Amino acid sequence: MSPLLILTILFCVGLIGIPGRALGQDQFYQGKVLRIIVGFAPGGGYDTYTRLVARHLGKHIPGNPSVVVDNMPGANSLICANYIYRVARPDGLTMANFIGGLFLQQLLAKPGIEFDARKFEYLGAPSHDDFVVGVSKATGITGLEQWLASKTVVKFGGAAFGAGTDDFPVLLRGDHRSADPNGHRL
């Protein structure tokens, strides 16, 4: 038998096996409830687009499971992220939508992180954020190099730890190991 014929047979056998795998997924999700936990209170942006995705998600999963949304607000969604990692069963029926900047918190050695970001499975993001850091001319700083060389700490306002408005200035300053969750130097 020629090597090309053997490869063709193996390819065709592989294609025949694909529907069997899809049927197994149908059986797993059939009649089940998929839970999406949102790390913020009802009515906000994360809750709104999670509910929009949840309304249609079950139609695109083999077995068409029901999808419910639960809210677990607190600590800028850190409670939700820790819950998913430490408490939720890894059974394929629980997902979460929390602020992605929390993964950076592990690198920043922030207190309260109970998860290992490398062990999460990333499915996607319903939105994308771009951050801009603006410095007033009154500071006398006109460029990144001047800011990094400055002996004076430039203070920034922000939403909360885990949000890019707080974390990126800390990273740019290069003093992330000596900052608390509010960006204050220790």
TIVO-2410 file (N, C-alpha, C; in nm, 3 decimals):
# residues 186
REC num residu      c1      c2      c3 atome chaine
REC   1      M   0.085  -0.117   0.000     N      A
REC   1      M   0.000   0.000   0.000    CA      A
REC   1      M   0.089   0.124   0.000     C      A
REC   2      S   0.052   0.223  -0.081     N      A
REC   2      S   0.135   0.343  -0.092    CA      A
REC   2      S   0.114   0.434   0.030     C      A
REC   3      P   0.216   0.511   0.067     N      A
REC   3      P   0.203   0.603   0.180    CA      A
REC   3      P   0.090   0.705   0.159     C      A
REC   4      L   0.069   0.749   0.035     N      A
REC   4      L  -0.038   0.846   0.006    CA      A
REC   4      L  -0.175   0.785   0.033     C      A
REC   5      L  -0.194   0.659  -0.003     N      A
REC   5      L  -0.321   0.590   0.021    CA      A
REC   5      L  -0.345   0.573   0.171     C      A
REC   6      I  -0.240   0.540   0.247     N      A
REC   6      I  -0.251   0.524   0.392    CA      A
REC   6      I  -0.293   0.658   0.457     C      A
REC   7      L  -0.228   0.767   0.415     N      A
REC   7      L  -0.264   0.900   0.468    CA      A
REC   7      L  -0.408   0.936   0.434     C      A
REC   8      T  -0.451   0.905   0.312     N      A
REC   8      T  -0.588   0.935   0.272    CA      A
REC   8      T  -0.689   0.856   0.357     C      A
REC   9      I  -0.661   0.729   0.382     N      A
REC   9      I  -0.749   0.647   0.465    CA      A
REC   9      I  -0.755   0.702   0.608     C      A
REC  10      L  -0.639   0.735   0.664     N      A
REC  10      L  -0.636   0.791   0.800    CA      A
REC  10      L  -0.713   0.922   0.809     C      A
REC  11      F  -0.700   1.006   0.707     N      A
REC  11      F  -0.773   1.133   0.704    CA      A
REC  11      F  -0.923   1.109   0.701     C      A
REC  12      C  -0.968   1.016   0.617     N      A
REC  12      C  -1.111   0.987   0.607    CA      A
REC  12      C  -1.165   0.927   0.737     C      A
REC  13      V  -1.088   0.840   0.801     N      A
REC  13      V  -1.129   0.782   0.929    CA      A
REC  13      V  -1.139   0.893   1.034     C      A
REC  14      G  -1.047   0.987   1.031     N      A
REC  14      G  -1.052   1.102   1.122    CA      A
REC  14      G  -1.177   1.184   1.102     C      A
REC  15      L  -1.216   1.207   0.977     N      A
REC  15      L  -1.338   1.284   0.949    CA      A
REC  15      L  -1.462   1.212   0.997     C      A
REC  16      I  -1.463   1.081   0.987     N      A
REC  16      I  -1.579   1.003   1.031    CA      A
REC  16      I  -1.595   1.014   1.183     C      A
REC  17      G  -1.484   1.026   1.256     N      A
REC  17      G  -1.490   1.035   1.402    CA      A
REC  17      G  -1.540   1.169   1.454     C      A
REC  18      I  -1.540   1.274   1.374     N      A
REC  18      I  -1.580   1.407   1.419    CA      A
REC  18      I  -1.725   1.413   1.466     C      A
REC  19      P  -1.824   1.359   1.391     N      A
REC  19      P  -1.962   1.366   1.440    CA      A
REC  19      P  -1.981   1.295   1.574     C      A
REC  20      G  -1.908   1.188   1.602     N      A
REC  20      G  -1.919   1.118   1.729    CA      A
REC  20      G  -1.879   1.207   1.845     C      A
REC  21      R  -1.776   1.288   1.827     N      A
REC  21      R  -1.734   1.380   1.933    CA      A
REC  21      R  -1.840   1.487   1.955     C      A
REC  22      A  -1.900   1.537   1.850     N      A
REC  22      A  -2.003   1.640   1.864    CA      A
REC  22      A  -2.125   1.584   1.936     C      A
REC  23      L  -2.160   1.459   1.909     N      A
REC  23      L  -2.274   1.398   1.976    CA      A
REC  23      L  -2.248   1.382   2.125     C      A
REC  24      G  -2.124   1.353   2.164     N      A
REC  24      G  -2.089   1.344   2.305    CA      A
REC  24      G  -2.110   1.477   2.374     C      A
REC  25      Q  -2.080   1.587   2.307     N      A
REC  25      Q  -2.103   1.718   2.366    CA      A
REC  25      Q  -2.252   1.745   2.379     C      A
REC  26      D  -2.330   1.704   2.279     N      A
REC  26      D  -2.475   1.719   2.287    CA      A
REC  26      D  -2.528   1.653   2.415     C      A
REC  27      Q  -2.482   1.534   2.442     N      A
REC  27      Q  -2.528   1.461   2.559    CA      A
REC  27      Q  -2.483   1.529   2.688     C      A
REC  28      F  -2.364   1.585   2.691     N      A
REC  28      F  -2.315   1.649   2.813    CA      A
REC  28      F  -2.398   1.771   2.850     C      A
REC  29      Y  -2.422   1.860   2.755     N      A
REC  29      Y  -2.491   1.986   2.785    CA      A
REC  29      Y  -2.643   1.977   2.779     C      A
REC  30      Q  -2.695   1.869   2.723     N      A
REC  30      Q  -2.840   1.853   2.710    CA      A
REC  30      Q  -2.907   1.857   2.847     C      A
REC  31      G  -3.001   1.951   2.865     N      A
REC  31      G  -3.076   1.962   2.989    CA      A
REC  31      G  -3.000   2.026   3.105     C      A
REC  32      K  -2.881   2.076   3.081     N      A
REC  32      K  -2.801   2.135   3.188    CA      A
REC  32      K  -2.813   2.287   3.185     C      A
REC  33      V  -2.763   2.348   3.294     N      A
REC  33      V  -2.765   2.493   3.308    CA      A
REC  33      V  -2.620   2.542   3.315     C      A
REC  34      L  -2.586   2.632   3.226     N      A
REC  34      L  -2.455   2.695   3.224    CA      A
REC  34      L  -2.468   2.825   3.303     C      A
REC  35      R  -2.381   2.845   3.401     N      A
REC  35      R  -2.387   2.962   3.489    CA      A
REC  35      R  -2.272   3.056   3.455     C      A
REC  36      I  -2.304   3.182   3.435     N      A
REC  36      I  -2.202   3.285   3.415    CA      A
REC  36      I  -2.208   3.379   3.535     C      A
REC  37      I  -2.099   3.389   3.607     N      A
REC  37      I  -2.092   3.476   3.724    CA      A
REC  37      I  -2.026   3.607   3.682     C      A
REC  38      V  -2.092   3.718   3.711     N      A
REC  38      V  -2.041   3.851   3.680    CA      A
REC  38      V  -1.983   3.910   3.808     C      A
REC  39      G  -1.864   3.965   3.800     N      A
REC  39      G  -1.796   4.018   3.917    CA      A
REC  39      G  -1.840   4.156   3.959     C      A
REC  40      F  -1.950   4.204   3.905     N      A
REC  40      F  -1.999   4.338   3.937    CA      A
REC  40      F  -2.148   4.334   3.964     C      A
REC  41      A  -2.201   4.443   4.017     N      A
REC  41      A  -2.343   4.453   4.052    CA      A
REC  41      A  -2.431   4.455   3.927     C      A
REC  42      P  -2.558   4.418   3.942     N      A
REC  42      P  -2.652   4.424   3.829    CA      A
REC  42      P  -2.667   4.566   3.775     C      A
REC  43      G  -2.685   4.575   3.645     N      A
REC  43      G  -2.713   4.704   3.581    CA      A
REC  43      G  -2.594   4.775   3.523     C      A
REC  44      G  -2.472   4.733   3.556     N      A
REC  44      G  -2.353   4.796   3.502    CA      A
REC  44      G  -2.315   4.738   3.367     C      A
REC  45      G  -2.205   4.784   3.314     N      A
REC  45      G  -2.160   4.740   3.182    CA      A
REC  45      G  -2.130   4.592   3.174     C      A
REC  46      Y  -2.055   4.538   3.270     N      A
REC  46      Y  -2.021   4.396   3.267    CA      A
REC  46      Y  -2.149   4.311   3.275     C      A
REC  47      D  -2.241   4.349   3.362     N      A
REC  47      D  -2.366   4.276   3.376    CA      A
REC  47      D  -2.448   4.283   3.248     C      A
REC  48      T  -2.456   4.401   3.189     N      A
REC  48      T  -2.538   4.420   3.069    CA      A
REC  48      T  -2.490   4.335   2.953     C      A
REC  49      Y  -2.360   4.340   2.922     N      A
REC  49      Y  -2.319   4.262   2.806    CA      A
REC  49      Y  -2.307   4.114   2.836     C      A
REC  50      T  -2.291   4.077   2.963     N      A
REC  50      T  -2.294   3.934   2.996    CA      A
REC  50      T  -2.434   3.879   2.973     C      A
REC  51      R  -2.535   3.956   3.012     N      A
REC  51      R  -2.673   3.912   2.991    CA      A
REC  51      R  -2.709   3.906   2.842     C      A
REC  52      L  -2.652   3.997   2.765     N      A
REC  52      L  -2.674   3.994   2.620    CA      A
REC  52      L  -2.612   3.869   2.559     C      A
REC  53      V  -2.491   3.837   2.597     N      A
REC  53      V  -2.425   3.715   2.546    CA      A
REC  53      V  -2.500   3.592   2.595     C      A
REC  54      A  -2.540   3.590   2.721     N      A
REC  54      A  -2.608   3.474   2.779    CA      A
REC  54      A  -2.740   3.446   2.708     C      A
REC  55      R  -2.807   3.549   2.662     N      A
REC  55      R  -2.935   3.532   2.594    CA      A
REC  55      R  -2.920   3.445   2.469     C      A
REC  56      H  -2.804   3.448   2.406     N      A
REC  56      H  -2.785   3.377   2.279    CA      A
REC  56      H  -2.685   3.262   2.288     C      A
REC  57      L  -2.609   3.253   2.394     N      A
REC  57      L  -2.499   3.156   2.403    CA      A
REC  57      L  -2.547   3.012   2.394     C      A
REC  58      G  -2.653   2.978   2.464     N      A
REC  58      G  -2.702   2.840   2.466    CA      A
REC  58      G  -2.735   2.784   2.328     C      A
REC  59      K  -2.774   2.872   2.236     N      A
REC  59      K  -2.807   2.828   2.100    CA      A
REC  59      K  -2.683   2.783   2.022     C      A
REC  60      H  -2.565   2.825   2.068     N      A
REC  60      H  -2.441   2.796   1.995    CA      A
REC  60      H  -2.356   2.689   2.062     C      A
REC  61      I  -2.410   2.626   2.165     N      A
REC  61      I  -2.339   2.518   2.234    CA      A
REC  61      I  -2.416   2.389   2.207     C      A
REC  62      P  -2.347   2.283   2.163     N      A
REC  62      P  -2.417   2.156   2.139    CA      A
REC  62      P  -2.495   2.112   2.262     C      A
REC  63      G  -2.620   2.076   2.244     N      A
REC  63      G  -2.706   2.037   2.354    CA      A
REC  63      G  -2.794   2.150   2.403     C      A
REC  64      N  -2.767   2.271   2.357     N      A
REC  64      N  -2.846   2.389   2.389    CA      A
REC  64      N  -2.879   2.404   2.539     C      A
REC  65      P  -2.776   2.419   2.623     N      A
REC  65      P  -2.804   2.435   2.766    CA      A
REC  65      P  -2.872   2.568   2.795     C      A
REC  66      S  -2.943   2.574   2.906     N      A
REC  66      S  -2.995   2.702   2.954    CA      A
REC  66      S  -2.877   2.781   3.011     C      A
REC  67      V  -2.883   2.911   3.003     N      A
REC  67      V  -2.774   2.995   3.054    CA      A
REC  67      V  -2.833   3.095   3.152     C      A
REC  68      V  -2.776   3.100   3.273     N      A
REC  68      V  -2.819   3.195   3.374    CA      A
REC  68      V  -2.701   3.284   3.412     C      A
REC  69      V  -2.733   3.405   3.455     N      A
REC  69      V  -2.631   3.501   3.497    CA      A
REC  69      V  -2.651   3.530   3.646     C      A
REC  70      D  -2.546   3.518   3.722     N      A
REC  70      D  -2.546   3.552   3.864    CA      A
REC  70      D  -2.443   3.662   3.886     C      A
REC  71      N  -2.472   3.751   3.979     N      A
REC  71      N  -2.378   3.858   4.012    CA      A
REC  71      N  -2.309   3.829   4.144     C      A
REC  72      M  -2.177   3.854   4.147     N      A
REC  72      M  -2.097   3.836   4.268    CA      A
REC  72      M  -2.006   3.958   4.280     C      A
REC  73      P  -2.064   4.073   4.315     N      A
REC  73      P  -1.983   4.195   4.320    CA      A
REC  73      P  -1.892   4.200   4.442     C      A
REC  74      G  -1.790   4.283   4.431     N      A
REC  74      G  -1.702   4.308   4.544    CA      A
REC  74      G  -1.556   4.309   4.505     C      A
REC  75      A  -1.483   4.404   4.563     N      A
REC  75      A  -1.337   4.415   4.546    CA      A
REC  75      A  -1.298   4.425   4.399     C      A
REC  76      N  -1.376   4.502   4.322     N      A
REC  76      N  -1.349   4.521   4.180    CA      A
REC  76      N  -1.344   4.389   4.105     C      A
REC  77      S  -1.432   4.298   4.139     N      A
REC  77      S  -1.454   4.164   4.084    CA      A
REC  77      S  -1.352   4.060   4.130     C      A
REC  78      L  -1.267   4.094   4.227     N      A
REC  78      L  -1.170   3.998   4.281    CA      A
REC  78      L  -1.240   3.883   4.353     C      A
REC  79      I  -1.351   3.910   4.420     N      A
REC  79      I  -1.426   3.805   4.489    CA      A
REC  79      I  -1.472   3.700   4.388     C      A
REC  80      C  -1.521   3.745   4.275     N      A
REC  80      C  -1.566   3.655   4.168    CA      A
REC  80      C  -1.450   3.571   4.114     C      A
REC  81      A  -1.338   3.634   4.084     N      A
REC  81      A  -1.222   3.562   4.029    CA      A
REC  81      A  -1.171   3.458   4.128     C      A
REC  82      N  -1.161   3.495   4.256     N      A
REC  82      N  -1.116   3.399   4.357    CA      A
REC  82      N  -1.216   3.285   4.371     C      A
REC  83      Y  -1.346   3.315   4.365     N      A
REC  83      Y  -1.449   3.212   4.374    CA      A
REC  83      Y  -1.437   3.112   4.260     C      A
REC  84      I  -1.423   3.162   4.139     N      A
REC  84      I  -1.412   3.072   4.023    CA      A
REC  84      I  -1.292   2.980   4.038     C      A
REC  85      Y  -1.182   3.033   4.089     N      A
REC  85      Y  -1.060   2.954   4.101    CA      A
REC  85      Y  -1.065   2.855   4.217     C      A
REC  86      R  -1.116   2.898   4.332     N      A
REC  86      R  -1.105   2.817   4.452    CA      A
REC  86      R  -1.230   2.735   4.487     C      A
REC  87      V  -1.348   2.782   4.446     N      A
REC  87      V  -1.471   2.718   4.493    CA      A
REC  87      V  -1.549   2.649   4.381     C      A
REC  88      A  -1.567   2.718   4.269     N      A
REC  88      A  -1.651   2.663   4.161    CA      A
REC  88      A  -1.594   2.531   4.110     C      A
REC  89      R  -1.684   2.438   4.085     N      A
REC  89      R  -1.641   2.308   4.032    CA      A
REC  89      R  -1.595   2.324   3.887     C      A
REC  90      P  -1.484   2.266   3.850     N      A
REC  90      P  -1.437   2.274   3.710    CA      A
REC  90      P  -1.508   2.170   3.623     C      A
REC  91      D  -1.639   2.185   3.613     N      A
REC  91      D  -1.721   2.086   3.544    CA      A
REC  91      D  -1.769   2.131   3.407     C      A
REC  92      G  -1.723   2.247   3.361     N      A
REC  92      G  -1.765   2.297   3.231    CA      A
REC  92      G  -1.900   2.366   3.233     C      A
REC  93      L  -1.955   2.389   3.351     N      A
REC  93      L  -2.086   2.451   3.361    CA      A
REC  93      L  -2.082   2.589   3.428     C      A
REC  94      T  -1.966   2.635   3.468     N      A
REC  94      T  -1.954   2.765   3.533    CA      A
REC  94      T  -1.847   2.847   3.465     C      A
REC  95      M  -1.885   2.971   3.429     N      A
REC  95      M  -1.793   3.066   3.367    CA      A
REC  95      M  -1.799   3.195   3.448     C      A
REC  96      A  -1.707   3.286   3.421     N      A
REC  96      A  -1.711   3.415   3.491    CA      A
REC  96      A  -1.673   3.527   3.396     C      A
REC  97      N  -1.723   3.645   3.429     N      A
REC  97      N  -1.685   3.767   3.358    CA      A
REC  97      N  -1.640   3.865   3.465     C      A
REC  98      F  -1.509   3.880   3.477     N      A
REC  98      F  -1.451   3.974   3.572    CA      A
REC  98      F  -1.347   4.058   3.502     C      A
REC  99      I  -1.303   4.162   3.567     N      A
REC  99      I  -1.211   4.255   3.504    CA      A
REC  99      I  -1.078   4.185   3.474     C      A
REC 100      G  -1.038   4.188   3.349     N      A
REC 100      G  -0.918   4.118   3.305    CA      A
REC 100      G  -0.790   4.169   3.369     C      A
REC 101      G  -0.791   4.293   3.415     N      A
REC 101      G  -0.673   4.350   3.480    CA      A
REC 101      G  -0.636   4.280   3.609     C      A
REC 102      L  -0.725   4.196   3.660     N      A
REC 102      L  -0.692   4.122   3.782    CA      A
REC 102      L  -0.575   4.026   3.760     C      A
REC 103      F  -0.559   3.977   3.639     N      A
REC 103      F  -0.447   3.888   3.612    CA      A
REC 103      F  -0.314   3.959   3.634     C      A
REC 104      L  -0.311   4.086   3.602     N      A
REC 104      L  -0.191   4.166   3.625    CA      A
REC 104      L  -0.161   4.177   3.774     C      A
REC 105      Q  -0.265   4.172   3.856     N      A
REC 105      Q  -0.247   4.186   4.001    CA      A
REC 105      Q  -0.157   4.077   4.058     C      A
REC 106      Q  -0.163   3.960   4.000     N      A
REC 106      Q  -0.075   3.852   4.045    CA      A
REC 106      Q   0.071   3.891   4.023     C      A
REC 107      L   0.102   3.950   3.909     N      A
REC 107      L   0.239   3.994   3.882    CA      A
REC 107      L   0.279   4.111   3.971     C      A
REC 108      L   0.181   4.193   4.008     N      A
REC 108      L   0.208   4.308   4.093    CA      A
REC 108      L   0.214   4.270   4.241     C      A
REC 109      A   0.195   4.142   4.271     N      A
REC 109      A   0.199   4.090   4.407    CA      A
REC 109      A   0.102   4.162   4.500     C      A
REC 110      K  -0.019   4.186   4.450     N      A
REC 110      K  -0.120   4.253   4.531    CA      A
REC 110      K  -0.182   4.156   4.631     C      A
REC 111      P  -0.216   4.205   4.750     N      A
REC 111      P  -0.280   4.116   4.849    CA      A
REC 111      P  -0.421   4.079   4.804     C      A
REC 112      G  -0.467   3.963   4.847     N      A
REC 112      G  -0.603   3.919   4.817    CA      A
REC 112      G  -0.614   3.830   4.695     C      A
REC 113      I  -0.508   3.819   4.616     N      A
REC 113      I  -0.512   3.732   4.498    CA      A
REC 113      I  -0.497   3.588   4.545     C      A
REC 114      E  -0.599   3.507   4.521     N      A
REC 114      E  -0.597   3.367   4.562    CA      A
REC 114      E  -0.594   3.273   4.442     C      A
REC 115      F  -0.582   3.328   4.322     N      A
REC 115      F  -0.584   3.246   4.201    CA      A
REC 115      F  -0.447   3.248   4.134     C      A
REC 116      D  -0.428   3.151   4.046     N      A
REC 116      D  -0.311   3.148   3.959    CA      A
REC 116      D  -0.363   3.176   3.819     C      A
REC 117      A  -0.335   3.294   3.767     N      A
REC 117      A  -0.389   3.338   3.638    CA      A
REC 117      A  -0.354   3.242   3.525     C      A
REC 118      R  -0.243   3.172   3.537     N      A
REC 118      R  -0.201   3.080   3.431    CA      A
REC 118      R  -0.292   2.958   3.422     C      A
REC 119      K  -0.371   2.933   3.524     N      A
REC 119      K  -0.456   2.814   3.525    CA      A
REC 119      K  -0.600   2.842   3.482     C      A
REC 120      F  -0.630   2.966   3.447     N      A
REC 120      F  -0.762   2.997   3.393    CA      A
REC 120      F  -0.765   2.964   3.244     C      A
REC 121      E  -0.880   2.926   3.195     N      A
REC 121      E  -0.899   2.908   3.051    CA      A
REC 121      E  -0.965   3.034   2.999     C      A
REC 122      Y  -0.902   3.098   2.904     N      A
REC 122      Y  -0.951   3.223   2.849    CA      A
REC 122      Y  -1.039   3.194   2.728     C      A
REC 123      L  -1.165   3.238   2.733     N      A
REC 123      L  -1.258   3.213   2.623    CA      A
REC 123      L  -1.270   3.331   2.529     C      A
REC 124      G  -1.252   3.450   2.579     N      A
REC 124      G  -1.266   3.568   2.495    CA      A
REC 124      G  -1.308   3.687   2.578     C      A
REC 125      A  -1.323   3.798   2.511     N      A
REC 125      A  -1.364   3.922   2.578    CA      A
REC 125      A  -1.468   3.991   2.492     C      A
REC 126      P  -1.578   4.034   2.554     N      A
REC 126      P  -1.682   4.101   2.476    CA      A
REC 126      P  -1.648   4.245   2.441     C      A
REC 127      S  -1.541   4.297   2.497     N      A
REC 127      S  -1.501   4.435   2.465    CA      A
REC 127      S  -1.350   4.448   2.478     C      A
REC 128      H  -1.298   4.557   2.429     N      A
REC 128      H  -1.154   4.583   2.432    CA      A
REC 128      H  -1.134   4.726   2.484     C      A
REC 129      D  -1.040   4.740   2.575     N      A
REC 129      D  -1.011   4.872   2.631    CA      A
REC 129      D  -0.874   4.920   2.585     C      A
REC 130      D  -0.866   5.047   2.556     N      A
REC 130      D  -0.739   5.113   2.529    CA      A
REC 130      D  -0.722   5.220   2.635     C      A
REC 131      F  -0.604   5.230   2.692     N      A
REC 131      F  -0.580   5.326   2.798    CA      A
REC 131      F  -0.482   5.433   2.754     C      A
REC 132      V  -0.507   5.552   2.800     N      A
REC 132      V  -0.420   5.665   2.774    CA      A
REC 132      V  -0.383   5.727   2.909     C      A
REC 133      V  -0.256   5.755   2.927     N      A
REC 133      V  -0.213   5.822   3.049    CA      A
REC 133      V  -0.185   5.967   3.012     C      A
REC 134      G  -0.254   6.058   3.079     N      A
REC 134      G  -0.236   6.201   3.053    CA      A
REC 134      G  -0.172   6.269   3.173     C      A
REC 135      V  -0.077   6.354   3.147     N      A
REC 135      V  -0.009   6.428   3.253    CA      A
REC 135      V  -0.026   6.577   3.225     C      A
REC 136      S  -0.066   6.650   3.325     N      A
REC 136      S  -0.087   6.794   3.311    CA      A
REC 136      S   0.045   6.866   3.284     C      A
REC 137      K   0.039   6.969   3.200     N      A
REC 137      K   0.158   7.049   3.173    CA      A
REC 137      K   0.210   7.117   3.300     C      A
REC 138      A   0.121   7.136   3.396     N      A
REC 138      A   0.159   7.201   3.522    CA      A
REC 138      A   0.264   7.121   3.598     C      A
REC 139      T   0.277   6.990   3.570     N      A
REC 139      T   0.379   6.908   3.636    CA      A
REC 139      T   0.518   6.936   3.582     C      A
REC 140      G   0.525   6.995   3.464     N      A
REC 140      G   0.654   7.019   3.400    CA      A
REC 140      G   0.704   6.898   3.322     C      A
REC 141      I   0.629   6.790   3.324     N      A
REC 141      I   0.668   6.668   3.252    CA      A
REC 141      I   0.604   6.671   3.114     C      A
REC 142      T   0.688   6.659   3.012     N      A
REC 142      T   0.639   6.668   2.874    CA      A
REC 142      T   0.661   6.541   2.793     C      A
REC 143      G   0.720   6.439   2.853     N      A
REC 143      G   0.743   6.316   2.779    CA      A
REC 143      G   0.766   6.199   2.873     C      A
REC 144      L   0.759   6.076   2.817     N      A
REC 144      L   0.775   5.955   2.896    CA      A
REC 144      L   0.912   5.948   2.962     C      A
REC 145      E   1.016   5.980   2.889     N      A
REC 145      E   1.151   5.973   2.945    CA      A
REC 145      E   1.165   6.066   3.065     C      A
REC 146      Q   1.109   6.185   3.052     N      A
REC 146      Q   1.116   6.283   3.161    CA      A
REC 146      Q   1.036   6.233   3.282     C      A
REC 147      W   0.922   6.172   3.257     N      A
REC 147      W   0.841   6.117   3.366    CA      A
REC 147      W   0.916   6.007   3.439     C      A
REC 148      L   0.976   5.915   3.364     N      A
REC 148      L   1.047   5.803   3.426    CA      A
REC 148      L   1.169   5.849   3.503     C      A
REC 149      A   1.232   5.958   3.459     N      A
REC 149      A   1.351   6.010   3.527    CA      A
REC 149      A   1.316   6.103   3.643     C      A
REC 150      S   1.192   6.141   3.655     N      A
REC 150      S   1.150   6.237   3.757    CA      A
REC 150      S   1.169   6.182   3.898     C      A
REC 151      K   1.218   6.264   3.987     N      A
REC 151      K   1.232   6.227   4.128    CA      A
REC 151      K   1.100   6.248   4.202     C      A
REC 152      T   1.012   6.331   4.145     N      A
REC 152      T   0.883   6.360   4.206    CA      A
REC 152      T   0.779   6.258   4.158     C      A
REC 153      V   0.704   6.202   4.252     N      A
REC 153      V   0.599   6.107   4.217    CA      A
REC 153      V   0.482   6.184   4.157     C      A
REC 154      V   0.440   6.142   4.038     N      A
REC 154      V   0.324   6.203   3.973    CA      A
REC 154      V   0.203   6.121   4.018     C      A
REC 155      K   0.103   6.188   4.075     N      A
REC 155      K  -0.015   6.120   4.127    CA      A
REC 155      K  -0.123   6.114   4.021     C      A
REC 156      F  -0.191   5.999   4.014     N      A
REC 156      F  -0.298   5.976   3.920    CA      A
REC 156      F  -0.423   5.932   3.995     C      A
REC 157      G  -0.537   5.968   3.942     N      A
REC 157      G  -0.663   5.916   3.993    CA      A
REC 157      G  -0.698   5.792   3.914     C      A
REC 158      G  -0.780   5.707   3.970     N      A
REC 158      G  -0.819   5.587   3.899    CA      A
REC 158      G  -0.943   5.527   3.961     C      A
REC 159      A  -0.990   5.419   3.900     N      A
REC 159      A  -1.113   5.354   3.946    CA      A
REC 159      A  -1.086   5.266   4.067     C      A
REC 160      A  -0.999   5.169   4.054     N      A
REC 160      A  -0.966   5.075   4.161    CA      A
REC 160      A  -0.857   4.982   4.111     C      A
REC 161      F  -0.793   4.910   4.203     N      A
REC 161      F  -0.689   4.819   4.158    CA      A
REC 161      F  -0.751   4.717   4.064     C      A
REC 162      G  -0.676   4.675   3.966     N      A
REC 162      G  -0.729   4.586   3.863    CA      A
REC 162      G  -0.775   4.661   3.739     C      A
REC 163      A  -0.798   4.791   3.754     N      A
REC 163      A  -0.837   4.874   3.641    CA      A
REC 163      A  -0.710   4.933   3.579     C      A
REC 164      G  -0.707   4.941   3.448     N      A
REC 164      G  -0.589   4.994   3.380    CA      A
REC 164      G  -0.553   5.134   3.423     C      A
REC 165      T  -0.654   5.211   3.465     N      A
REC 165      T  -0.627   5.348   3.508    CA      A
REC 165      T  -0.539   5.352   3.632     C      A
REC 166      D  -0.538   5.246   3.709     N      A
REC 166      D  -0.453   5.239   3.828    CA      A
REC 166      D  -0.323   5.163   3.801     C      A
REC 167      D  -0.332   5.054   3.729     N      A
REC 167      D  -0.217   4.966   3.715    CA      A
REC 167      D  -0.112   5.014   3.617     C      A
REC 168      F  -0.152   5.071   3.505     N      A
REC 168      F  -0.053   5.111   3.406    CA      A
REC 168      F   0.040   5.222   3.454     C      A
REC 169      P  -0.008   5.323   3.523     N      A
REC 169      P   0.086   5.421   3.577    CA      A
REC 169      P   0.186   5.360   3.676     C      A
REC 170      V   0.140   5.264   3.757     N      A
REC 170      V   0.230   5.197   3.851    CA      A
REC 170      V   0.337   5.120   3.774     C      A
REC 171      L   0.296   5.049   3.670     N      A
REC 171      L   0.392   4.973   3.590    CA      A
REC 171      L   0.492   5.064   3.520     C      A
REC 172      L   0.442   5.174   3.466     N      A
REC 172      L   0.532   5.266   3.396    CA      A
REC 172      L   0.634   5.327   3.490     C      A
REC 173      R   0.593   5.352   3.615     N      A
REC 173      R   0.688   5.407   3.713    CA      A
REC 173      R   0.792   5.304   3.750     C      A
REC 174      G   0.758   5.176   3.734     N      A
REC 174      G   0.854   5.070   3.764    CA      A
REC 174      G   0.863   5.038   3.912     C      A
REC 175      D   0.771   5.087   3.992     N      A
REC 175      D   0.778   5.061   4.136    CA      A
REC 175      D   0.665   4.972   4.184     C      A
REC 176      H   0.620   4.880   4.097     N      A
REC 176      H   0.504   4.798   4.129    CA      A
REC 176      H   0.526   4.707   4.249     C      A
REC 177      R   0.645   4.671   4.282     N      A
REC 177      R   0.670   4.584   4.396    CA      A
REC 177      R   0.658   4.660   4.528     C      A
REC 178      S   0.658   4.794   4.522     N      A
REC 178      S   0.652   4.872   4.645    CA      A
REC 178      S   0.526   4.956   4.652     C      A
REC 179      A   0.420   4.912   4.587     N      A
REC 179      A   0.295   4.988   4.588    CA      A
REC 179      A   0.182   4.903   4.645     C      A
REC 180      D   0.096   4.966   4.721     N      A
REC 180      D  -0.020   4.894   4.773    CA      A
REC 180      D  -0.132   4.902   4.670     C      A
REC 181      P  -0.249   4.840   4.694     N      A
REC 181      P  -0.356   4.842   4.594    CA      A
REC 181      P  -0.404   4.980   4.555     C      A
REC 182      N  -0.377   5.083   4.634     N      A
REC 182      N  -0.418   5.219   4.599    CA      A
REC 182      N  -0.310   5.296   4.527     C      A
REC 183      G  -0.198   5.229   4.496     N      A
REC 183      G  -0.091   5.294   4.424    CA      A
REC 183      G   0.001   5.376   4.512     C      A
REC 184      H  -0.019   5.370   4.644     N      A
REC 184      H   0.067   5.446   4.734    CA      A
REC 184      H   0.197   5.372   4.755     C      A
REC 185      R   0.305   5.444   4.761     N      A
REC 185      R   0.435   5.381   4.787    CA      A
REC 185      R   0.439   5.333   4.932     C      A
REC 186      L   0.496   5.215   4.953     N      A
REC 186      L   0.508   5.160   5.088    CA      A
REC 186      L   0.642   5.196   5.149     C      A
***
